[in-house]
């Protein structure tokens, strides 16, 4: 059983309901709770409008265009399609950007198909030509900086918010960064590659794999949050600024969803968005729910119970 279904099952049982397998190979199951019997998939989607397609959040370029059309903050973005790729047009699009940029699979998830920190037009064109054949489409996006947050919106409010902390090595005054990473990742789902990309990330922090850092000093070995490689989460639900909550709810309405996981980048989620750099990076219409349970730092948010009670009212 996957992580989301297990979390949902436990939440339903704690509410006095029952969990009934339907087609487990397809991640389908029934929940019987609060007098209702509801068929669910392993990732929950709740649309505001029956005619809204999953494409609005699955395809990143559609999400971006919708956000921009409604005056919501999102980085400059261009899309490239494998079936009608034109090198001249691609060069024209890439020349518009302020670098660095990130290239990524337009329908990707779970930190896959991502090529960040591309520093110039020439490198961007090279990555695009090499990688686009592996995907249906890719987007190029100007990189924005700050802390990464996942905001879970249900209806008219935020029910969960996490700071997504990239994997890091914490000095002990004795071990090399290489040894710290190896020890830290003995139990992670994926292992970090000790390659040129890693060496460059460390170089930008004035350390190497063989550096011995003072006790409690930190060096990040990924530029983005990656839970599978040891990234951490911190619950910040109670700290979300009301104006950020308002923007995130508005974004959920733009893509026609009651339930979304919104990735934002800003300096501090507790501060007024107009007083800092603030951008919506992506919107997930079938967000992971398990990440709001047992975060690395802070308290669990029982978001499944909130979602189930919401669905019961709609059923």
N, C-alpha and C positions, 0 to 999 in steps of 0.2 A: 504494500500500500504506500502511495506517495505521501509527501509531507503535508500537503493541503488536506486530502481526505482524512488523514489521521487526526489532524487538528480539529476538523469539522466533526468527526465522529465523537471525539472526546467532549467537545462543547455541547453536542446534542444530548449525549448521555448525562452530562452534568445538569442539563435543563429538564431532565426527566423524560426525554424522548427516546426514540429508537432509530437505529441506523440499519438500512436494508440494502444489501448488494443487488445491483440490477445487471449491468454488464461490466464487470470489473476490468476486462481487457480494454474497454473504452473509457474507463474512469467514470462510469455512470452509477449512481446510487440514489435511493430514496431516503429522505429523512421524514420521520413522523414526529411532529412536535407541535405543541400548542393547538392541537385539534386539526392540524393540516398535514397533508401528505404531499411532499414536494420532490420532484425529480431534479437532481443536480448533476453537474459534471465536476471533475476534479478541480477545475478553476471556474469560479463563479462570474457570470456576466449578468448585469441587471441594466437593461436599456430603459431610457426615459420615453423613447418613441419606438413604436413597433416597426417602423420602416427604416430605422437606422441599422446600417450594416456594421459588422465587426471590422470592416476595412478601415473605418475612421480612426481606430486606434492601432490596428495591426500594421498599417502602412505609415511610416513616420513622416513622409512628405505630405500626406493628406492632413495629418494632425497639425503639422507646422503651418500649412496654408490656412487652415481653419482658425488657428490661434492668431495669426497675423491679421486675418480678415476681421477679427473681432477685437483688435487692439490689445491683445494679451502678449506679454513679453516672451519672446522666443528668439534664439540666435539666428543669424542669417543662414539660410539653408538652400541647397540646390540638389536636385535628384538626377540620377543617370540610370537609364534602362538598358539592359543587355541587348534586347531585341532590336532596338533602334539607336544603338550607340553611334555617335558621330564625333570623330576626334576633333574636328574644327569647333563644333558647338561646345564640346567638353572643355576645350582650352579657353573659350570665351567665358564660360561660367566660372571656371576656376580662377581666372584672372581678376574677378570681381572681389575676391575675398581678402580680408585682412588676416594674415597668418599669425599663429598656427591654426590649423583646422583639424578636424577629425573626419575620417571616412568610415562609414559603417553600413552593414547590411540594412536595407530599408525595412526589412521585416524580421530582423534578428531580435534575440532576447538572451537573457542570462549571460551577458557580457561576452557573447560570441560574435565573431565577424566585425570586430572593432579595431581601427587603426588610428590611434590618437597622436597628437603632437607632431603633425606633419608641418615642417617649418617653412616650405616654399612651394611655389607653383610647380617647379620641375619634379620634386619628390611626389607631390600630389598626383601629378599626371602619371607617374610611374606606378604608384600604388593602385590607382584606378584601373589602368590598363592590365595590370597583373591580377587584380582581385575581382573585378566585375564579372569575368567569365564564370566565377563560382557562385554567383547570386543572380536572382532575377533583376534586382535593382539595388543601387547604393545611394546613400545621401552623403553630401559633403556639408559640414556645418562648422561655422566659426566657433572656436573654443572660448568658453567663458570660465571664469575661475572663482573659487570660493569653496565652501563646504557643500557636500552633496547630501540631499535629503530625499526620503521617500514619504510622500504625504498620501494617506489613504482617506478618500472622500466617500461618504455615503449620504445621498440625498443632499441636504443643505448644510452639512457640517463635516469637519475633520474628525475621524474616530481613531486615527492612529498616525503618528509621525515618528520617523526614525532618522537620526543622523547616520549616514553610511560611511564608515571609517575604513580607508584603504588598509591592506595588510602592512604591517610594520615590524621592524626588528627593534627590540628594546635592549639597550646596552646593559651589561652586568660587570663591566670593568675587566673581564677576563677572556670572553669568547669573541671570535671573529663574527662578523655579520653573516658570513656563509654558514657557520655552525649554528647561529641563532635561528636562521631561516629553516635549516634542516630540522632542528629540534622542534620548532614551532609547527612544522608541517607534517609531523609524524602521524597526525590524526585527521588531516584535512582531506577533502574529497579530491582535490587536484594539487599537483606540485608545481611550484614556480620554476620556469626554465632559467638556468644560469647562463644567459646569453648576452649578446651585445645590448639589447634593450634594457635588461636589468642593470648592466654596468653603467649605461648612460643615465638611468634614473638615479643611481647612487652617486654618480659623478656630480650631478646637479646639486647634490646635498653635501658635496665635498668629502665623500667617503668612498671606499671600495669594498669588495667582498671580503678582503683580508683585514679591513679596519677593525680595531677593538675600541668600541665606544665606552665612554664613562658610564657609570651606573645610572640607569633611568633615562639616558639620552635616546632619542628615537630617530630612526631612518626608515622612510617608507620604501617598500620595494615593489609597489604597484602604484600607478597614477590614478587609478579608478578603484572604486569599491569592488571587491570580488570576494564574496563570502566563501566560495569554494576553495580559495587559496589562503584563507585565514583572515579575511576582512571582518570587521566588528560592527555592531549596531548599538546605538544609544537611543533610548526612548526620550523624545522631546515633545510628546503630545501636548502637555500642559503649557508649553512655552510658545506655541505657534501664534504669531501676531495675528490679530483679527483681520487686518487688511490682506495678509497672505492667505488666510482661510477664505476670504471673500474671492480672491483671484482664483484659487484652486476650485472652488465651487463653480465659479463662472466657466472655468475651463472644462469641467465635467459636463456642463450643459451644452457647451459648444460641440462636444463630440457625442452628445446624446446618450450619456450614461449616468445612471444613479450611483454606480460603484466604479471607482477608478483608483489606480495607484499612479500618482504624479511624481516624476523625478524633477526636482528643482535644484538650482545652483545659486547660492547666495552667501553672504558673509555670515549672517546670523538669522536664523528663522524666527527669533523673538523680536527682531527689529522691523520697523516700518519699511516695506519694500521700496518705497520712493526715496528712501535715504541711503540706499545701497545698490550695488549691482545685483539684479534679480532676474532670473530667466527660468522658464519652463523648458526642460530638455526633452522629455518624453512623457507620454500618457499611456498607461497599460489598462486596457479594458477588462482584463482577466487577471487581476493582481495576485501575487503571492500573499497569502494570509499568514502562513506559519512564521514569517519573519517578525511578526509583532508579538510572538510568544517567546518568553525567555530570552530577551535581548542580552547582549553582552554586558550592557550597562543600563540600569534603570528597570522599571517595572513592566510586567506583562500587561498587554491590553487585550481583553477578551473581545476582539473585533468580530469573531464569528457569531457570538450571541447577538450583537448589535445588528449584524447583517441578516440573521435568521428572523429576528423579530420584525425587521423591515420587510422581508419577503412575505412573511405571514400576513402582514397588513395588505400587501398587494395581491395576494393569492385569492 
